[in-house]
């Protein structure tokens, strides 16, 4: 049985993000996002922009593409540096509140090394998306590392697969996943012991401790490259603020999923899309909606 909460049920939690007058960037959390291999830097930039606009105190991008690992003139607030084989040391120095990995990550040796380092980082919320999921699906060692992390730190990891990525993790077909999405999300939880967001029409969210819930918002205009990347950045931003505003990763994930879909619906209602709806437009609408709800 699927629970079907309304947007209002989820959005009641948003008020916990309201800032007190003396708060500073440390109160809003530090996020490190890792990805952006050559030819895919835009994915990490979209995730970073979502993280920035949804309120993270610091947004740091570890970019795998050397040609793109520089300050962005149009978005100088993003702290961009080159990802290297000393990722573990880099994370230890940065002391992030949340890590997100996957947008544009690719499947190079460096990408795999970064994922190993992230999975070894203890305790804090972790968002895993895109090629990070594909790497885990191809590596029993990485899967075991994910399982061990979740045994040690329950409720601290969220996976955000689309049906194709879910199928790879489950060693099945996309058609099989789509034929019974509730069964698929439960199988993913059994496999990984993570919070799972199975994206698609009526996105499902579930965890080892929560029955599947369904996001009823959203529209076909969201079927464009980059929409998943901004969801990753949004979950990371809200989770980072949640560290000091009493929201756990499950709650932060639910807020981000609902904001993401509701913002896309709002834009369509305003005549922006569904055809041609862009992730960048959706980020700004998410920010506006979040602030209205505070």
Secondary structure, 3 states (H helix, E strand, C coil): CCECCCHHHHHHHHHHHCCCCCCCHHHHCEEEEEECCCCCHHHHHHHHHHHHHCCCCEEEEEECCHHHCCCCHHHCCCEEEECCCCHHHHHHHHCCCEEEECCCCCCCHHHHHHHHHHHHCCCCEEEECHHHHHHHHHCHHHHHHHHHHHHHCCCCEEECCCHHHHHHHHCCCHHHHHHCHHHHHHHHHHHHCCEEEECCCCCEEEECCEEEEECCCCCHHHCCCCHHHHHHHHHHHHHHHHHHHCCCHHHHHHHHHHHHHHHHHHHHHCCCCCCCCCHHHHHHHHHHHHHHHC
